[in-house]
């Protein structure tokens, strides 16, 4: 089994082209695919589960738009 293919969080099957949540790299335009791949969000060859992409995007947004203040 290819280690790049992850299990679906719902049915624990491999998230691949047969899964409705799968984002196939062939379905993305080249610019979007290259930008997401450069950020490490999507694998240009294997694709990714859409839920994982949403989680990673949300985490990045929270990280970039949140400031923490430490008490000195």
C-alpha positions in Angstrom: 0.0 0.0 0.0 1.3 3.5 -0.8 2.1 5.4 2.3 0.9 8.7 0.7 -2.7 7.5 0.5 -4.5 8.3 3.7 -7.6 6.7 5.2 -11.0 8.4 5.0 -12.1 9.6 8.4 -15.6 8.3 7.9 -15.3 4.8 6.6 -11.5 4.1 7.1 -11.0 3.1 3.5 -8.2 4.6 1.5 -9.0 8.1 0.3 -8.4 7.8 -3.4 -10.2 8.5 -6.7 -13.1 6.4 -5.6 -13.8 8.5 -2.5 -16.2 11.5 -2.9 -14.0 13.5 -0.5 -10.8 13.0 -2.7 -9.3 16.0 -4.5 -7.7 14.7 -7.7 -4.7 16.8 -8.8 -6.0 16.3 -12.4 -9.1 18.3 -11.5 -7.2 21.4 -10.4 -5.9 24.0 -12.8 -2.1 24.1 -13.0 -1.6 27.4 -11.1 -3.8 26.3 -8.2 -2.1 22.9 -8.0 1.4 24.4 -8.1 0.6 26.9 -5.3 -1.0 24.4 -3.1 1.8 21.9 -3.7 4.4 24.6 -2.9 2.7 25.2 0.5 2.6 21.4 1.1 -1.2 21.3 1.1 -1.7 18.9 -1.7 0.5 16.2 -3.3 0.8 16.8 -7.0 0.9 13.1 -7.8 -1.4 11.5 -5.2 -3.9 14.2 -4.4 -5.5 14.7 -1.0 -8.7 14.3 1.1 -10.7 17.5 0.9 -11.3 17.4 4.7 -7.6 17.4 5.3 -7.2 20.3 3.0 -9.9 22.3 4.8 -8.3 21.5 8.2 -4.8 22.6 7.0 -6.2 25.7 5.4 -8.1 26.7 8.6 -5.1 26.0 10.8 -2.9 28.2 8.5 -5.5 31.0 8.6 -5.7 30.8 12.4 -1.9 30.8 12.7 -1.5 33.8 10.3 -4.3 35.9 11.8 -3.9 35.3 15.5 -1.6 37.1 17.9 -0.7 35.8 21.3 0.4 37.9 24.1 2.6 36.5 26.8 2.5 37.9 30.3 6.0 39.0 31.2 
